Amino acid sequence: MVKTKDTGRHLTNSELALMEILWDAERPLGRPEILDKARREKEPPFAVNTFHVLINSLLEKEYIVSLGGSGRGPGNARRYAPTVTRNEYYALIITSSKKYTLNDLPDILAALLKFSKRDNLGNVLDSIENFVKQSRESRRPEVEEG
C-alpha cells in the first residue's frame, strides 16, 4: 500500500498528529471524528481551522486517501485513510535520507533495540530471526540462478 511519488517527505508536527489519529483509529475517519479525537487531547495537536490545510497537504504528499462522496449530506461524508502504516512512515523517513545505504540497516536496527523498552525483547528477536530466515529462503533461487 506504500505510495512512492511524494512519500518519504517529512511531516510537520501537526500533520504527524493528524496521522497519529488515523493510525490509532485503524479505520477511515471523517472530519468530525478526527476533530473530536484531536479535541480530547490534553493539548489539541492542531487548530480546528487548519484541518483542511493539513488534509490537503497529506493528500498531496500521498500519505492519505479520501474515501466517500462529495462531503455533502450525512451519507456522503468524506473519510480519510492512511496509505502507509506508522512503521512504514518511519522507515520511509530513515531510508529517504541522502546518506542512507542498505549497509546502515544493522546499525539502525541495533540503535532501535538499544533505545526501545526491553519488555518483549525475546519476542522481537524471534520475529527478526524469522524475517531473516524467510528473506534468505526467498533469495535462494535468485542466488542459485545468478
Residue frames as a rotation matrix with the C-alpha (Angstrom) as fourth column:
MET 1
0.564 0.826 0.000 0.00
0.826 -0.564 0.000 0.00
0.000 0.000 -1.000 0.00
VAL 2
0.015 -0.654 -0.756 3.06
0.476 -0.660 0.580 2.28
-0.879 -0.369 0.302 0.07
LYS 3
0.948 0.230 0.220 2.93
0.310 -0.512 -0.801 5.13
-0.072 0.827 -0.557 -2.41
THR 4
0.127 -0.992 -0.010 6.17
0.928 0.115 0.355 6.44
-0.351 -0.055 0.935 -3.87
LYS 5
0.393 0.029 0.919 5.51
0.667 -0.698 -0.263 9.82
0.634 0.716 -0.293 -5.54
ASP 6
0.200 -0.266 0.943 5.87
-0.361 -0.915 -0.182 12.15
0.911 -0.304 -0.279 -2.57
THR 7
0.988 0.135 -0.069 6.17
0.012 0.387 0.922 9.80
0.151 -0.912 0.381 0.39
GLY 8
0.166 -0.964 -0.209 9.45
0.943 0.217 -0.253 9.99
0.290 -0.155 0.945 2.21
ARG 9
-0.277 -0.172 0.945 8.83
0.033 -0.985 -0.170 13.66
0.960 -0.016 0.278 2.86
HIS 10
-0.882 -0.096 -0.462 8.83
0.458 0.060 -0.887 14.63
0.113 -0.994 -0.009 6.49
LEU 11
0.172 0.975 0.137 5.55
0.710 -0.219 0.669 15.58
0.683 -0.018 -0.730 8.06
THR 12
-0.362 -0.165 0.917 5.06
-0.409 -0.856 -0.315 18.72
0.838 -0.489 0.243 10.11
ASN 13
-0.995 0.008 0.100 4.17
-0.091 0.343 -0.935 18.23
-0.042 -0.939 -0.341 13.78
SER 14
-0.289 0.957 -0.033 0.52
-0.739 -0.245 -0.628 19.00
-0.609 -0.157 0.778 13.02
GLU 15
0.140 0.291 -0.946 0.44
-0.882 0.471 0.014 16.61
0.450 0.833 0.323 10.04
LEU 16
-0.693 -0.471 -0.545 2.04
-0.178 0.845 -0.504 13.90
0.698 -0.252 -0.670 12.16
ALA 17
-0.840 0.452 0.300 -0.53
-0.335 0.002 -0.942 14.48
-0.427 -0.892 0.150 14.93
LEU 18
0.122 0.916 -0.381 -3.36
-0.945 -0.010 -0.327 14.04
-0.303 0.400 0.865 12.42
MET 19
-0.067 -0.230 -0.971 -1.69
-0.623 0.770 -0.140 10.89
0.780 0.595 -0.195 11.05
GLU 20
-0.953 -0.296 0.061 -1.39
-0.219 0.536 -0.815 9.51
0.208 -0.791 -0.576 14.59
ILE 21
-0.334 0.914 0.231 -5.16
-0.690 -0.070 -0.720 9.89
-0.642 -0.400 0.654 14.98
LEU 22
0.400 0.481 -0.780 -5.74
-0.902 0.356 -0.243 7.99
0.161 0.801 0.576 11.72
TRP 23
-0.422 -0.627 -0.654 -3.22
-0.450 0.772 -0.450 5.27
0.787 0.104 -0.608 12.59
ASP 24
-0.928 0.070 0.365 -4.75
-0.329 0.301 -0.895 4.75
-0.172 -0.951 -0.256 16.03
ALA 25
-0.083 0.995 -0.054 -8.26
-0.884 -0.098 -0.457 4.51
-0.460 0.010 0.888 14.56
GLU 26
-0.778 -0.335 0.532 -7.43
-0.093 0.898 0.429 1.54
-0.621 0.284 -0.730 12.31
ARG 27
-0.061 0.744 0.665 -10.33
0.939 0.268 -0.214 2.54
-0.337 0.612 -0.716 10.04
PRO 28
-0.580 -0.119 0.806 -11.11
0.551 -0.786 0.281 5.55
0.600 0.607 0.521 7.84
LEU 29
-0.292 0.440 -0.849 -12.36
0.805 -0.367 -0.466 8.56
-0.517 -0.820 -0.247 9.77
GLY 30
0.323 0.478 0.817 -14.43
0.784 -0.619 0.053 11.57
0.531 0.623 -0.575 8.81
ARG 31
-0.324 -0.456 0.829 -13.72
0.070 -0.885 -0.460 15.19
0.944 -0.091 0.318 9.70
PRO 32
0.462 0.542 0.702 -15.99
-0.617 -0.372 0.694 15.23
0.637 -0.754 0.162 12.80
GLU 33
0.944 -0.127 -0.304 -14.35
0.275 0.811 0.516 12.09
0.181 -0.571 0.801 14.23
ILE 34
0.047 -0.993 0.107 -10.83
0.777 -0.031 -0.629 13.39
0.628 0.113 0.770 13.62
LEU 35
-0.248 -0.105 0.963 -11.61
-0.229 -0.960 -0.164 16.76
0.941 -0.261 0.214 15.22
ASP 36
0.777 0.574 0.260 -13.32
-0.416 0.158 0.895 15.05
0.472 -0.804 0.362 18.17
LYS 37
0.713 -0.581 -0.392 -10.25
0.671 0.728 0.142 12.90
0.203 -0.364 0.909 18.80
ALA 38
-0.238 -0.824 0.514 -7.98
0.550 -0.550 -0.628 15.95
0.800 0.133 0.584 18.47
ARG 39
0.099 0.371 0.923 -10.07
-0.481 -0.795 0.371 17.93
0.871 -0.481 0.099 20.99
ARG 40
0.932 0.299 -0.205 -9.82
-0.007 0.581 0.814 15.08
0.362 -0.757 0.543 23.53
GLU 41
0.098 -0.973 -0.207 -6.04
0.710 0.214 -0.671 15.50
0.697 -0.082 0.712 23.72
LYS 42
0.193 -0.114 -0.975 -4.67
0.882 -0.415 0.223 17.42
-0.430 -0.903 0.021 26.72
GLU 43
-0.244 -0.278 -0.929 -3.23
-0.239 -0.911 0.335 19.90
-0.940 0.303 0.156 24.27
PRO 44
0.789 0.581 0.202 -5.02
0.052 0.264 -0.963 19.85
-0.613 0.770 0.178 20.92
PRO 45
0.000 -0.903 0.430 -2.39
0.616 0.339 0.711 18.80
-0.788 0.265 0.556 18.34
PHE 46
-0.837 -0.237 0.493 -3.62
0.539 -0.511 0.669 21.24
0.093 0.826 0.556 15.68
ALA 47
-0.713 0.590 -0.380 -6.04
-0.327 -0.758 -0.564 24.11
-0.621 -0.278 0.733 15.30
VAL 48
-0.020 0.827 0.562 -9.52
0.446 0.511 -0.735 23.20
-0.895 0.235 -0.379 14.03
ASN 49
0.730 0.375 -0.572 -9.32
-0.241 -0.641 -0.729 25.90
-0.640 0.670 -0.377 11.35
THR 50
-0.189 -0.844 -0.502 -6.19
-0.915 -0.035 0.402 24.27
-0.357 0.536 -0.765 9.87
PHE 51
0.086 0.265 0.960 -7.92
-0.132 0.958 -0.253 20.90
-0.987 -0.105 0.118 9.31
HIS 52
0.908 0.361 0.213 -8.44
0.146 0.204 -0.968 21.33
-0.393 0.910 0.133 5.55
VAL 53
0.541 -0.802 -0.255 -4.92
-0.827 -0.450 -0.337 22.68
0.155 0.393 -0.906 5.05
LEU 54
-0.281 -0.654 0.702 -3.49
-0.767 0.593 0.245 19.62
-0.577 -0.470 -0.668 6.82
ILE 55
0.334 0.496 0.802 -5.75
0.095 0.828 -0.552 17.20
-0.938 0.260 0.230 4.95
ASN 56
0.981 0.052 -0.188 -4.87
-0.171 -0.227 -0.959 18.75
-0.092 0.973 -0.214 1.58
SER 57
0.187 -0.982 -0.028 -1.16
-0.982 -0.186 -0.038 18.63
0.032 0.034 -0.999 2.41
LEU 58
-0.302 -0.262 0.916 -1.38
-0.468 0.879 0.097 14.95
-0.831 -0.399 -0.388 3.43
LEU 59
0.693 0.579 0.430 -3.36
0.156 0.462 -0.873 14.17
-0.704 0.672 0.230 0.26
GLU 60
0.826 -0.423 -0.373 -0.73
-0.551 -0.464 -0.694 15.95
0.120 0.779 -0.616 -1.85
LYS 61
-0.188 -0.943 0.275 2.09
-0.977 0.209 0.047 14.08
-0.101 -0.260 -0.960 -0.12
GLU 62
0.096 0.386 -0.918 0.07
-0.580 0.771 0.263 10.88
0.809 0.507 0.298 -0.72
TYR 63
-0.921 -0.370 0.118 0.10
-0.291 0.455 -0.841 9.84
0.258 -0.810 -0.527 2.93
ILE 64
-0.503 0.827 0.250 -3.71
-0.005 0.287 -0.958 9.62
-0.864 -0.483 -0.140 2.98
VAL 65
-0.888 0.394 0.236 -6.57
0.283 0.064 0.957 8.98
0.362 0.917 -0.169 0.58
SER 66
-0.637 0.768 0.067 -10.05
-0.692 -0.531 -0.489 10.43
-0.340 -0.358 0.870 0.61
LEU 67
-0.911 0.411 0.014 -12.89
0.394 0.862 0.320 7.93
0.120 0.297 -0.947 0.60
GLY 68
-0.277 0.900 -0.335 -16.57
0.655 -0.078 -0.752 8.57
-0.703 -0.428 -0.568 0.18
GLY 69
0.303 0.632 0.714 -18.72
0.953 -0.202 -0.226 11.08
0.001 0.749 -0.663 -1.59
SER 70
0.182 -0.100 0.978 -18.99
0.502 -0.846 -0.179 14.76
0.846 0.523 -0.104 -2.10
GLY 71
-0.828 -0.453 -0.331 -18.83
0.497 -0.319 -0.807 15.62
0.260 -0.832 0.489 1.58
ARG 72
-0.688 0.670 0.280 -22.38
-0.671 -0.734 0.107 16.98
0.277 -0.114 0.954 1.44
GLY 73
0.377 0.921 -0.102 -25.09
-0.751 0.368 0.548 15.26
0.542 -0.130 0.830 3.45
PRO 74
0.360 -0.187 0.914 -24.89
-0.820 0.403 0.406 12.52
-0.445 -0.896 -0.008 6.07
GLY 75
0.787 0.009 0.617 -24.45
0.133 0.974 -0.185 9.66
-0.602 0.228 0.765 3.59
ASN 76
0.811 -0.455 0.367 -21.77
0.391 -0.045 -0.919 11.39
0.434 0.890 0.141 1.56
ALA 77
0.854 -0.514 0.082 -19.24
-0.416 -0.578 0.702 12.34
-0.313 -0.633 -0.708 4.19
ARG 78
0.428 -0.813 -0.395 -15.63
-0.387 0.230 -0.893 12.04
0.817 0.535 -0.216 3.14
ARG 79
0.943 -0.282 0.176 -13.47
-0.040 0.428 0.903 9.78
-0.330 -0.859 0.392 5.21
TYR 80
0.453 -0.868 -0.203 -9.70
-0.802 -0.298 -0.518 9.67
0.389 0.397 -0.831 5.27
ALA 81
0.966 -0.191 0.174 -7.40
0.101 0.899 0.426 6.68
-0.238 -0.394 0.888 5.48
PRO 82
0.241 -0.952 -0.189 -3.60
-0.636 -0.302 0.710 6.45
-0.733 -0.051 -0.678 5.66
THR 83
0.829 -0.050 -0.557 -1.74
-0.473 0.468 -0.747 4.96
0.298 0.882 0.364 2.70
VAL 84
-0.191 -0.896 -0.400 1.23
-0.150 0.430 -0.890 3.99
0.970 -0.110 -0.216 4.88
THR 85
0.635 0.306 -0.710 1.41
0.601 0.382 0.702 2.50
0.486 -0.872 0.059 8.34
ARG 86
0.942 -0.317 0.107 3.11
-0.305 -0.684 0.663 4.26
-0.137 -0.658 -0.741 11.22
ASN 87
0.369 -0.852 0.371 6.13
0.150 0.449 0.881 1.96
-0.917 -0.270 0.294 10.90
GLU 88
0.282 -0.231 0.931 6.30
0.956 0.144 -0.254 2.39
-0.076 0.962 0.261 7.13
TYR 89
0.918 0.072 0.390 6.36
0.131 -0.983 -0.127 6.17
0.374 0.168 -0.912 7.62
TYR 90
0.721 -0.683 0.120 9.32
-0.435 -0.311 0.845 6.00
-0.540 -0.661 -0.521 9.99
ALA 91
0.177 -0.647 0.741 11.10
0.569 0.682 0.460 3.56
-0.803 0.340 0.489 7.67
LEU 92
0.574 0.098 0.813 10.49
0.784 -0.351 -0.512 5.95
0.236 0.931 -0.278 4.74
ILE 93
0.965 -0.228 0.133 11.99
-0.256 -0.931 0.261 8.83
0.064 -0.286 -0.956 6.71
ILE 94
0.397 -0.863 0.312 15.12
-0.181 0.260 0.949 6.84
-0.900 -0.433 -0.053 7.53
THR 95
0.012 -0.420 0.907 15.58
0.732 0.622 0.278 5.39
-0.681 0.661 0.315 4.05
SER 96
0.757 0.292 0.584 14.89
0.632 -0.555 -0.542 8.69
0.166 0.779 -0.604 2.27
SER 97
0.665 -0.614 -0.424 17.96
-0.116 -0.646 0.754 10.26
-0.737 -0.453 -0.502 3.86
LYS 98
0.803 -0.392 -0.450 20.54
-0.545 -0.176 -0.819 11.09
0.241 0.903 -0.355 1.20
LYS 99
-0.194 -0.955 0.222 23.23
-0.962 0.141 -0.234 9.42
0.193 -0.259 -0.946 3.31
TYR 100
0.290 0.381 0.878 21.29
-0.647 0.754 -0.113 6.18
-0.705 -0.535 0.465 3.96
THR 101
-0.327 -0.289 -0.900 22.56
-0.822 0.557 0.120 2.94
0.466 0.779 -0.420 2.46
LEU 102
0.639 0.587 -0.497 21.39
-0.334 0.794 0.508 -0.62
0.693 -0.159 0.703 3.00
ASN 103
-0.136 -0.795 -0.591 24.65
0.425 0.493 -0.760 -1.23
0.895 -0.355 0.271 4.89
ASP 104
-0.679 -0.057 0.732 23.36
-0.502 -0.692 -0.519 1.15
0.536 -0.720 0.441 7.59
LEU 105
0.234 0.952 -0.198 20.47
-0.479 0.291 0.828 -1.17
0.846 -0.099 0.524 8.41
PRO 106
0.138 -0.173 -0.975 22.24
0.641 0.766 -0.045 -3.35
0.755 -0.619 0.216 11.04
ASP 107
-0.849 -0.503 -0.160 23.37
0.457 -0.548 -0.700 -0.25
0.265 -0.668 0.696 12.98
ILE 108
-0.551 0.738 0.390 19.90
-0.621 -0.675 0.398 1.33
0.557 -0.023 0.830 12.71
LEU 109
0.367 0.684 -0.630 18.29
-0.072 0.696 0.714 -1.87
0.927 -0.217 0.305 13.96
ALA 110
-0.239 -0.547 -0.803 20.81
0.804 0.353 -0.479 -2.07
0.545 -0.759 0.355 16.82
ALA 111
-0.959 -0.100 0.265 20.07
-0.025 -0.903 -0.429 1.56
0.283 -0.418 0.863 17.75
LEU 112
-0.113 0.989 0.092 16.32
-0.598 -0.142 0.789 0.91
0.794 0.034 0.607 17.68
LEU 113
0.378 0.206 -0.902 16.77
0.414 0.834 0.364 -2.03
0.828 -0.511 0.230 20.03
LYS 114
-0.608 -0.719 -0.338 19.09
0.657 -0.216 -0.723 -0.01
0.446 -0.661 0.603 22.27
PHE 115
-0.945 0.209 0.252 16.59
-0.280 -0.915 -0.290 2.81
0.170 -0.345 0.923 22.72
SER 116
-0.090 0.961 -0.263 13.48
-0.420 0.203 0.885 0.63
0.903 0.190 0.385 22.99
LYS 117
0.198 0.255 0.946 11.83
-0.962 0.234 0.138 -0.81
-0.187 -0.938 0.292 26.07
ARG 118
-0.635 -0.621 -0.460 13.05
-0.694 0.720 -0.013 -4.33
0.340 0.311 -0.888 26.55
ASP 119
-0.062 0.702 0.710 9.83
-0.845 0.342 -0.411 -5.96
-0.531 -0.625 0.572 27.83
ASN 120
0.785 0.472 0.402 9.35
-0.165 0.785 -0.598 -8.29
-0.597 0.403 0.694 24.85
LEU 121
0.073 -0.847 -0.527 12.93
-0.909 -0.274 0.313 -8.42
-0.409 0.457 -0.790 23.60
GLY 122
-0.609 -0.294 0.736 12.79
-0.120 0.952 0.281 -12.21
-0.784 0.083 -0.615 23.19
ASN 123
0.303 0.821 0.485 9.68
0.528 0.278 -0.802 -11.99
-0.793 0.499 -0.349 21.00
VAL 124
0.752 -0.084 -0.654 11.20
-0.461 -0.776 -0.430 -9.17
-0.472 0.625 -0.622 18.96
LEU 125
-0.310 -0.945 -0.104 14.41
-0.802 0.201 0.562 -11.11
-0.510 0.258 -0.820 18.37
ASP 126
-0.394 0.261 0.881 12.37
0.302 0.942 -0.144 -14.19
-0.868 0.210 -0.450 17.39
SER 127
0.707 0.707 -0.033 10.46
0.254 -0.297 -0.921 -12.06
-0.660 0.643 -0.389 14.85
ILE 128
0.422 -0.645 -0.637 13.71
-0.817 -0.576 0.042 -10.67
-0.394 0.502 -0.770 13.45
GLU 129
-0.582 -0.650 0.488 15.17
-0.413 0.754 0.511 -14.18
-0.700 0.096 -0.708 13.18
ASN 130
0.027 0.687 0.726 12.04
0.527 0.607 -0.594 -15.38
-0.849 0.399 -0.346 11.34
PHE 131
0.838 0.268 -0.476 12.20
-0.178 -0.691 -0.701 -12.41
-0.517 0.672 -0.531 8.98
VAL 132
-0.030 -0.940 -0.341 15.89
-0.891 -0.129 0.434 -13.05
-0.452 0.316 -0.834 8.23
LYS 133
-0.560 -0.136 0.818 15.21
0.007 0.986 0.169 -16.76
-0.829 0.100 -0.551 7.65
GLN 134
0.425 0.816 0.392 12.29
0.509 0.143 -0.849 -16.03
-0.749 0.561 -0.354 5.28
SER 135
0.713 -0.215 -0.667 14.32
-0.530 -0.788 -0.313 -13.39
-0.459 0.577 -0.676 3.45
ARG 136
-0.392 -0.919 0.033 17.21
-0.719 0.329 0.612 -15.79
-0.573 0.216 -0.790 2.93
GLU 137
-0.386 0.320 0.865 14.87
0.357 0.917 -0.180 -18.56
-0.850 0.239 -0.469 1.75
SER 138
0.704 0.710 0.003 13.13
0.307 -0.301 -0.903 -16.25
-0.640 0.636 -0.430 -0.72
ARG 139
0.486 -0.607 -0.629 16.53
-0.775 -0.632 0.011 -15.16
-0.404 0.482 -0.778 -2.12
ARG 140
-0.065 -0.604 0.795 17.91
-0.153 0.793 0.590 -18.69
-0.986 -0.084 -0.144 -2.64
PRO 141
0.477 0.237 0.846 16.56
0.709 0.464 -0.530 -19.23
-0.519 0.853 0.053 -6.18
GLU 142
0.993 -0.112 -0.028 17.82
-0.111 -0.860 -0.498 -15.79
0.032 0.497 -0.867 -7.18
VAL 143
0.320 -0.932 0.167 21.31
-0.781 -0.160 0.603 -16.53
-0.535 -0.324 -0.780 -5.79
GLU 144
-0.006 -0.309 0.951 21.46
0.146 0.941 0.306 -20.05
-0.989 0.141 0.039 -7.33
GLU 145
0.726 0.338 0.599 20.42
0.621 0.052 -0.782 -18.74
-0.295 0.940 -0.172 -10.77
GLY 146
0.939 -0.336 -0.075 22.85
-0.344 -0.906 -0.247 -15.80
0.015 0.257 -0.966 -10.65
